[in-house]
């Protein structure tokens, strides 16, 4: 008897299907980490791996390992806090921070806190630090010593955040306001200070005018005394001189006026008119 060899040719459609399967299997083994990100691996059998992967394409075991991607760029966050000052005044603050996680501590952050570490940690530690720092200052000192307050907050908050693996790149107080009672008290104080400044101005003005009047009276008295001495020395000559100067000035003004008519000294001028 003769054997029959049967051949099973691969069709083009079959090759294409195998190609898709191979590409799909390869995709299941790869994952990408973009710029400004870092990844850790969660293994279903071993838990969170300690390695941290930077940007690029990396391998994983499909169905067993899953990458967890973290954004490690600096990001802003504003946290409002209402607290009390040393003199029991209500203080409303808003703190703006720029933060990013410590890439080396991402496995610990994921294990102990989670991917949303900023939502869980930042509001609580900002509230804790601000209440602790603000309680050391009176309301007025929070205004006059704002730089010292900001530095104190920055030092305390930076140290507190680092215990959770969070770096703070910038910290600033963007809003500082007080309760209505304190605000009204400050406004009343400002009005009182303005009234006091205005009253002081009026007093100084009156003193200045008084001194000016005294000086003017002293000047007039001195001038009168000098004139009296001059009259005693020259008699009526000075008065005659002043009369002549006045008459000369009047004559000069009249000479250029068009409405002036000069009449002769003869009083009988009108009697010589024809009848």
C-alpha positions as CSV (number, residue, x, y, z in Angstrom):
1,X,0.0,0.0,0.0
2,X,1.2,3.6,-0.6
3,X,1.1,6.3,2.0
4,X,-0.5,9.7,1.2
5,X,1.1,12.9,2.4
6,X,-1.4,15.6,3.0
7,X,-0.1,19.2,3.0
8,X,-2.1,22.1,4.6
9,X,-1.1,25.3,2.9
10,X,-1.3,28.6,4.9
11,X,-3.6,31.0,3.3
12,X,-3.0,34.8,3.1
13,X,-5.9,35.4,5.5
14,X,-4.4,33.0,8.0
15,X,-1.0,34.8,7.9
16,X,-2.7,38.1,8.5
17,X,-4.6,36.7,11.4
18,X,-1.4,35.4,13.0
19,X,0.2,38.8,12.4
20,X,-2.6,40.6,14.3
21,X,-2.3,38.1,17.1
22,X,1.5,38.6,17.3
23,X,1.1,42.4,17.4
24,X,-1.6,42.2,20.0
25,X,0.5,39.9,22.2
26,X,3.5,42.2,21.8
27,X,1.3,45.2,22.8
28,X,0.3,43.4,25.9
29,X,3.9,43.1,26.9
30,X,4.8,46.8,26.3
31,X,3.8,50.1,27.9
32,X,5.0,53.7,27.4
33,X,6.0,56.3,29.9
34,X,5.8,59.9,28.5
35,X,8.1,62.8,29.4
36,X,7.4,64.2,32.8
37,X,6.1,60.8,34.1
38,X,7.4,57.8,36.0
39,X,6.0,54.3,36.4
40,X,6.0,51.5,38.9
41,X,4.8,47.9,38.4
42,X,2.1,46.2,40.4
43,X,2.6,42.5,40.2
44,X,-0.5,40.3,41.1
45,X,1.7,37.8,42.8
46,X,4.5,39.9,44.3
47,X,2.7,43.2,44.9
48,X,4.3,46.6,44.2
49,X,7.7,46.3,42.7
50,X,10.5,48.6,44.1
51,X,11.8,49.6,40.7
52,X,10.8,53.0,39.2
53,X,10.8,53.4,35.4
54,X,11.4,56.7,33.6
55,X,10.2,57.8,30.2
56,X,10.4,55.4,27.3
57,X,8.9,51.9,26.3
58,X,9.2,49.1,28.8
59,X,8.3,45.4,29.1
60,X,5.7,43.8,31.4
61,X,4.2,40.4,31.9
62,X,0.7,40.4,30.4
63,X,-2.2,39.7,32.8
64,X,0.2,39.5,35.7
65,X,1.8,43.0,35.8
66,X,0.2,46.4,35.4
67,X,2.0,49.7,35.2
68,X,1.0,52.6,37.5
69,X,1.8,55.9,35.9
70,X,2.6,59.0,38.0
71,X,2.9,62.6,36.9
72,X,6.2,63.9,38.3
73,X,6.1,67.4,36.9
74,X,5.6,70.4,39.2
75,X,1.9,71.2,39.5
76,X,0.1,74.0,41.3
77,X,-2.6,73.7,44.0
78,X,-4.4,76.3,46.1
79,X,-5.6,75.4,49.5
80,X,-7.9,77.7,51.5
81,X,-7.8,77.6,55.3
82,X,-9.8,79.4,58.0
83,X,-8.1,79.7,61.4
84,X,-7.5,81.9,64.4
85,X,-4.7,84.3,65.3
86,X,-3.0,84.6,68.7
87,X,-5.5,87.4,69.7
88,X,-8.4,85.1,68.6
89,X,-9.2,86.9,65.4
90,X,-10.6,84.9,62.5
91,X,-8.1,84.7,59.6
92,X,-8.9,83.4,56.1
93,X,-5.8,82.4,54.1
94,X,-5.2,80.8,50.7
95,X,-1.9,79.1,50.2
96,X,-0.6,78.3,46.7
97,X,2.0,75.6,46.3
98,X,3.9,74.0,43.5
99,X,4.6,70.3,44.2
100,X,5.9,67.1,42.7
101,X,6.5,63.6,44.1
102,X,9.9,62.2,44.9
103,X,10.4,59.7,42.0
104,X,12.5,57.4,44.2
105,X,9.6,57.1,46.7
106,X,6.8,56.4,44.2
107,X,6.4,52.7,45.3
108,X,6.0,53.8,49.0
109,X,3.6,56.6,48.0
110,X,1.5,54.2,46.0
111,X,1.5,51.6,48.7
112,X,0.8,53.9,51.6
113,X,-1.3,56.7,50.1
114,X,-2.3,56.0,46.5
115,X,-2.1,57.8,43.1
116,X,-4.3,60.6,44.5
117,X,-1.7,61.4,47.2
118,X,-2.0,65.2,46.6
119,X,-5.8,65.1,47.4
120,X,-5.2,63.1,50.5
121,X,-2.1,64.8,51.9
122,X,-1.7,68.4,50.8
123,X,-5.0,69.8,52.2
124,X,-4.5,68.2,55.6
125,X,-0.8,69.2,56.1
126,X,-1.5,72.8,54.8
127,X,-4.3,73.1,57.3
128,X,-2.2,71.7,60.1
129,X,0.8,74.0,59.4
130,X,-1.1,77.2,58.8
131,X,-3.1,76.8,62.0
132,X,0.1,76.1,64.0
133,X,2.0,79.1,62.5
134,X,-0.9,81.7,62.5
135,X,-1.6,80.9,66.2
136,X,1.8,82.4,67.0
137,X,1.0,85.9,65.7
138,X,-1.5,88.6,66.5
139,X,-3.7,89.8,63.7
140,X,-1.7,93.0,63.2
141,X,1.6,91.1,63.2
142,X,0.2,88.9,60.3
143,X,0.1,92.1,58.3
144,X,3.3,93.9,59.4
145,X,5.4,90.7,59.6
146,X,4.0,88.9,56.5
147,X,7.4,87.9,55.2
148,X,8.3,86.3,58.5
149,X,5.0,84.5,58.5
150,X,5.5,83.2,54.9
151,X,9.0,82.0,55.7
152,X,7.8,80.2,58.8
153,X,5.0,78.5,56.8
154,X,7.4,77.5,54.0
155,X,9.9,75.9,56.3
156,X,7.4,74.0,58.4
157,X,5.3,72.9,55.4
158,X,8.4,71.8,53.4
159,X,9.6,69.6,56.2
160,X,6.2,68.1,56.8
161,X,5.6,67.3,53.1
162,X,8.9,65.6,52.7
163,X,7.9,63.0,55.3
164,X,5.3,61.9,52.7
165,X,7.7,61.9,49.8
166,X,6.4,65.2,48.3
167,X,8.7,68.1,47.3
168,X,7.4,71.6,47.4
169,X,9.0,73.9,44.8
170,X,7.2,77.1,45.7
171,X,5.0,78.3,48.5
172,X,3.1,81.7,48.7
173,X,0.3,83.2,50.6
174,X,-2.0,84.6,47.9
175,X,-4.9,85.7,50.1
176,X,-5.1,87.0,53.6
177,X,-8.3,88.4,55.1
178,X,-9.8,88.8,58.6
179,X,-13.2,88.6,60.1
180,X,-15.8,91.3,59.7
181,X,-15.4,92.6,63.3
182,X,-11.6,93.0,62.9
183,X,-12.0,94.6,59.5
184,X,-14.5,97.1,60.9
185,X,-12.2,97.9,63.8
186,X,-9.3,98.5,61.4
187,X,-11.4,100.8,59.2
188,X,-12.5,102.7,62.3
189,X,-8.9,103.0,63.5
190,X,-7.9,104.3,60.0
191,X,-10.7,106.9,60.1
192,X,-9.7,108.0,63.5
193,X,-6.1,108.4,62.4
194,X,-7.1,110.4,59.4
195,X,-9.2,112.7,61.6
196,X,-6.3,113.1,64.0
197,X,-4.0,114.0,61.0
198,X,-6.5,116.5,59.7
199,X,-6.9,118.1,63.2
200,X,-3.1,118.3,63.6
201,X,-2.9,120.0,60.1
202,X,-5.5,122.6,61.2
203,X,-3.6,123.3,64.4
204,X,-0.3,123.6,62.6
205,X,-1.9,125.9,60.0
206,X,-3.4,128.1,62.7
207,X,0.0,128.3,64.5
208,X,1.7,129.2,61.2
209,X,-0.9,131.9,60.4
210,X,-0.5,133.3,64.0
211,X,3.3,133.5,63.6
212,X,2.9,135.1,60.2
213,X,0.5,137.7,61.6
214,X,3.0,138.4,64.4
215,X,5.8,138.8,62.0
216,X,3.7,141.0,59.7
217,X,2.8,143.2,62.7
218,X,6.3,143.4,63.8
219,X,7.3,144.4,60.3
220,X,4.7,147.1,60.1
221,X,5.8,148.5,63.5
222,X,9.4,148.5,62.4
223,X,8.5,150.3,59.2
224,X,6.4,152.9,61.1
225,X,9.3,153.4,63.5
226,X,11.7,153.9,60.6
227,X,9.3,156.4,58.9
228,X,9.0,158.3,62.2
229,X,12.7,158.5,62.5
230,X,13.0,159.7,58.9
231,X,10.3,162.4,59.5
232,X,12.2,163.6,62.5
233,X,15.3,164.0,60.5
234,X,14.0,165.6,57.3
235,X,10.8,167.2,58.5
236,X,8.1,167.5,55.8
237,X,10.5,167.1,52.9
238,X,9.8,163.4,52.6
239,X,6.0,164.0,52.4
240,X,6.5,166.7,49.7
241,X,8.7,164.3,47.8
242,X,6.0,161.6,47.9
243,X,3.4,164.2,46.7
244,X,5.5,165.2,43.8
245,X,6.1,161.6,42.8
246,X,2.3,160.9,43.0
247,X,1.5,164.1,40.9
248,X,4.1,163.1,38.3
249,X,2.5,159.6,38.0
250,X,-1.0,161.1,37.7
251,X,0.2,163.5,35.0
252,X,1.8,160.8,33.1
253,X,-1.4,158.7,33.1
254,X,-3.6,161.7,32.1
255,X,-1.3,162.6,29.2
256,X,-2.0,159.4,27.3
257,X,-5.7,159.5,27.9
258,X,-8.0,160.6,24.9
259,X,-10.9,161.7,27.1
260,X,-9.0,164.5,28.8
261,X,-9.6,168.2,27.8
262,X,-7.2,170.8,29.0
263,X,-8.8,174.2,30.0
264,X,-7.0,177.5,30.5
265,X,-6.6,178.9,34.0
266,X,-8.9,181.8,33.1
267,X,-12.1,181.4,35.0
268,X,-14.0,183.8,32.7
269,X,-13.5,181.6,29.6
270,X,-17.3,180.9,29.3
271,X,-18.1,184.6,29.5
272,X,-16.2,185.3,26.2
273,X,-18.5,183.1,24.1
274,X,-20.4,185.0,21.4
275,X,-24.1,185.8,22.3
